[in-house]
Amino acid sequence: MEAIQIDHIIIAILFLVVAVIYSAVGHAGASGYSAVMALFSISPALMRPTSLMLNIVVGSIGLYRFYKAGLVNLRVVAPFLIVSMPAAYWASQLEIEKQYFYLALGVVLLVTGTQFMFNRYFSGNFIEVRRAPLLISFFAGGLIGFLSGITGTGGAIFFTPLLLKMKWADPRHAAGLSVVFVLANSMIALVGIFKISAFFDLRLTTVWIIAVVIGAILGTHLGILKFSNVKIQKILGIVLIIAAIKLLVTAIQKFK
C-alpha cells in the first residue's frame, strides 16, 4: 500500500474535475480517470480496478439523481446490457501485456478526446426519437462491453454517442441511460478483475473516492439542469488526447 503523496492529492483534485464534467453528461469518468493516471505514470495494475471503482461510485450517484429526475428508462437500456455485461466480465479477466493494454486504452482515450473536441453530442435536442432494433442492441452492447472490460472503462464514451447518433434517445435521456450502462458494466468488470486477484490500493482509492463523490454531486446537478459547456468539453478533449498520445508512444516503445 502506497503512502499518500502530493502527486496523489493533485490526482484527487483532477479526479474531482473529471467527475464534474463527465457526470454532467451521464458518464462516470473512467476514461478521464485513466487519462489522469496515465499522465502521472500510475501502474496499469492499479489503473483498471481504480477507474472501475470510481466509476461505480460516480455511477451510483448519477443513477439516483437521474432516476429521480425521470431520465432513466430501464426497458430501453436492458437489451444492450444483456450482452454487454457478460462481455465486460469475460474481457476484464483477459491477461494482456502492458503494451497491448496501453495501446487499447490509448485508442479509447483518443476516440473520446476527439469526440469531446469536435462533436457537440450534449447540446440541443432531437425532434424524433427512434427505438433501437433488438439485434443491433445486442451486438452493440456486446462490442462496447468487451471494450469496457479490456480497458477498465464503463463504456459510456461509446454508448452515449451511439444513442445520440442513431437518435435512440435525446441528450438528457441519453445521459440517464448511459449512467445505468456504465454502472452495470463497471460492477461486473470489477468482479472479473478481482477474480484474478488484481492489485488494489484501498488507502489511495478512498481519498480519490471522496474527490469523485463531490464531483459527481456537482456534475449531476449541472447535468439535470443544464449540460456542460462545450468549451469545457473541448478542454477535457485536449487532456484526453494528450494522455492518449502518451500511452500510444509508450506502447510503441515497448514493442521495439
N, C-alpha and C positions, 0 to 999 in steps of 0.2 A: 504494500500500500504506500503510495507516494505522499510525501508531506506537501501541505498546501504552499505553493509558491506564488510570487507576484504574477507570473505568466498565467497561472490558473485563475487568478482574480480577474485579470484582463479578459481571459476567455469567458468567464461568467458574465461580464458586462456585455461582451459581444453576443453571447447567447441570448441575453435579455432582449437586445435589439432585434436579433433574428426572430425570436419568438413573437415579438410585437408585430413585425411585418408579415411573417408567414401566417400566424393565427388569424390575422385580419381577413385573409382570403381563404380560410378553411384548411390551411396546411398546418402541419405540426412542426416543420422546420428541419427535418433530418438532413436534407442536403445542405442547408445552411450551417448546421452544427458540424457536419463533416467538413465543410469548406473551412470553417474557423480552425478546427483541429488539424486540418492539413497544413494550414498556414503556420501553425505552431509545431509541426512535426510530431504530433501525437501518434503513438503506435497504432497500427491498424487493428491489433488485437483488442485495444481499448475503444477504438473509434466506432466500430459497428454496434456493439452492445450499448455503449453510451448514447449514441444517436437514437437508437430504438427506445431506450428507457426514457429519454427526454421526450421523444415522440409520443409515448404513451401518456405521460403527464400532461403535455400540452393538448393532446388529442382528447383526453378525458374532460378537460376544462372546456374545450371547444365544443364537444358533443353536448354537454349540459347547456351551454349558452345558446348554441344554435338550435337545439331542440326546443328550448323554452321560447325561442323566437318563431317557432313553427317552420323552420327551414330544413328539417330532416325528414325524408321520406324513405323508410327502410325498404319498402317494396321496390323502389327504383334501384337502390344500390345492391340489394340482395343477389341478383343474378351475377353481378361482377364478383362478389365475394365468394360465391360457391366454388369457383375455380382458383381465384387469386390466393385464398388462404392456404390451401394445400400446396400450391406452387411456392408461396413465400416460405412455408415451413420446410419444404424439401430443399429449396435453394439456399436457405440460411445455414444448412448443415454441410454444404459443399466446402471442402477444404481447398482453397485456391492459393497459389503462391502470391507473394506480395506484389510482384509486378503486374499480375493479372488483376488483382484487386484494385491497385492504383489506376490501371487502365480503364476498368469498368466504371469505377467511381468518377474518374476524370471525365469520361464521356457523359455520364449522367449530369455532372455539375456544369459541363459545357452546354448541354442542351437546356438545362434550367436557366443558366445565366443568359443565354441567347433569347429565351422566351421572355424573361423579365426585361431585357434590353429593347427588344424590337416589337413585342406584341402587347396589346392592351386588352388582355383577356378579362380583366377585372373591372372594366368600366363600361357603362352602357347596359342596355337590356335588349333581349331578343323579343321580337313580336310573336313568334310562334315557336313552341317547344314540341319536339317530336319524341316518341317513345323509342328507346333503344331496342333493336332486334335481339332476341334471346341468344341466338348462336354467336352473334358478334359480341354480346356482353360476356359470354363465357370465354371466348378467345382473347378478347382484350384484357379481361380480368386475369386470366392465366399468365399472359405475357408480362403484364405490369407487376403481378405478384412475384414472378420469377426475378425480375429486375430488382424488386424491393428486397427480396431475401438475400440476393448476391451482394448488393451494395449497402445494406443496412439503412435503407430509406423506407418511408411508408408508401411511396408510390403516387402521392398526390401530384407530384411535379409532372407526371404523365396523365393522370386520371382527370384532373381539372381541365387542362386544355382540351382533352378528348371530349368531355361533356359539352364544352362551350363550342368547339369547332364543329361538332356534329349536331349542335342545337338540341341536345338531350336535356338541357337544364339552362335556366337563366343564371346570371352571375351569382346572385345571392343564394339560390338553391344549390348551385354547384359547390359553393363553399360548404354548405351543410352536408351534402352528400360526400364530399371529399374527406371531411373530418371523420366520418364513420369508416370510410375505406381505409384511411390512414391508421386509425386506432386498431381495427381488426387485424390488418396485416402486420402492424408493428408488434402486437401482442403475440401472434402466432410465430413470427420470425424470431422474436426474443426467446421464446420457449425452445425453438430449434437450436439457437446458438448456445443456450445454457446446457442443452443436451450433450453437446460436445465439449463441455467444460471450458467455455471461452473466458478469457481474463476479464475481470470486472473490478473497478476500484470504487468501493462504497463511499469513502470519505469525499473524494473528488466529485462523484456523481451527486451526492447530497447537496453540496454547495451549488452545483450547476442546476439542480432541480429547483432550488429556491429562486434562482435567477429566472428560469423559464416560466415558473408559476406566475411571477409578477408580470413578465412579458405577455403571457397568454391572457391574463385578465384584462390588460390594457388592449391587446390586439383584438380579442374577440368583441370587446365593446366597440372598437372602431369598425370592425367588420360588419356588425349588425346594423350600425347606424350609417356608416359611410366607408367605402372601400379605400384602401391605402392609396396614397398619391402616386401617380405614375412616375414622378421623379424619384421617389423613394425606391420604387421597384427597379428603376434603372441603376441606381447606386448599388443596390443589392446584386443586380445582374453583373456589374463590374467586379464585385468581390468574388462572386462565384466563378466567373471566367478566369480571374487571376489564380484562384485555388485550383481550378481545372487544369490550367496550363502547368502549374507546379507539379501536380500529380502525374500528368501525361509525360512531362520531361523526366520525372523520376522513374516512371515505368520504362521509358525508352532507354535510360541509362542502365537500368537493371537487366535489360535484355542483351546488352553488349557483353 
